[in-house]
Amino acid sequence: MIEIHAHGAIHEIRLARPPVNALTPEMLSALRTAVQAAPEQGARAIILSGGERVFSAGMDVPHLMGLDPAGLKAGWASLFSAARAIARSPVPVVAALGGHSPAGGCVLALCCDYRIMARGPFRIGLNEVQVGLVAPDAIQHLMRRVVGPYRAERLLVAGALVEAEQALAIGLVDELTDGEHVTKRAEVWLQELLALPGEAMLATRRIARADLVAALDGFRNDDLDGFLAEWNSPSTQAALKALVARLGR
């Protein structure tokens, strides 16, 4: 479910669970481990990539719907653990988004230092409201820090997914390129960053990203319990079952 490709000192961690890289607890655990291990294995920077038309479709809802309460809690906790690992990475991480990046896919991308998205009719955003879920404040913070509070409010309340050109215009992604070039552009951007004085760059980065780390660290067990209570509410379950039915078609 996870592939590692070394480009010299830049290591690419590729999500590899066809057809849409839907996130399972096992996959997220493997991602967390890979991100944490990369610097120990000589990586000075990381590229997080996915599929050609779908970076990641977010959490595997049909899989989650089949879990018992303990498994469900562990499953959602695994998303936050992976997000924290990316946010806490001591080396820069670039998201190479080859296609659609909704929900959990967007969460992972927002934890990266920089986002490069494929040009075209691809969408990105936190669309939790569309399936009856409430994005926790820690996740909302990720959106606010890149697009600003008011625009984040509008996007989050509507559960909006925006196409690549609009995502670039509002700062949700940092640049667009042709789909086949997203990984290469990520590598070039990181090479330019790594050419800077290393200690100063990394120390400045650590200070600049402290709010991101704090927001994710602030999501506690009680917050997860509250999220799961909403997940199990009748209205949310009805919306999720309708989603699973659509996916089945």
Secondary structure, DSSP 8 states (H G I E B T S, - for coil): -EEEEEETTEEEEEE--TTTT-B-HHHHHHHHHHHHHTGGGT-SEEEEE--SSBS---B-HHHHHTS-HHHHHHHHHHHHHHHHHHHH-SS-EEEEE-SBEETHHHHHHHTSSEEEEESSS-EEE--GGGGT----HHHHHHHHHHH-HHHHHHHHHHT--EEHHHHHHHTSSSEEE-GGGHHHHHHHHHHHHHTS-HHHHHHHHHHHTHHHHHHHHT--HHHHHHHHHHHTSHHHHHHHHHHHHHHH-
